[in-house]
Amino acid sequence: MDSDPAVTLYVTGIVLSFIFSAVFSIVKIIFFSIDNSVSHGDDDNDRLHALQVETVFKHKQLLSSTVSLGKTFSNSAFSIFLFLLLIKLFPSVLLVNIIWITALTSVII
């Protein structure tokens, strides 16, 4: 196995971007499930939590856009780090494929 620090950096980037993507998915699931179960109870604590959730859901499109943008960046970072890791580990195989794909797409276009 290659002990280059770049490999460690790429693997760390892959893991962190996967975790961030999962966090954004979980945030969206949790907030939209809370939206269906918000109740105004008699307890002051319940009212406070319901008010806080309602302030978030006044801007539901902003929450959804932020989550989508975060997932897009996380998934893009995952792909980039994975591509860089594969180039580092298998430089000759991927370089030939990249040249072939580039040549093929230039002929099609």
Secondary structure by P-SEA (a helix, b strand, c coil): ccccaaaaaaaaaaaaaaaaaaaaaaaaaaaaaaaacccccccaaaaaaaaaaaaaacaaaaaaaaaaaaaaaaaaaaaaaaaaaaaaacaaaaaaaaaaaaaaaaaac
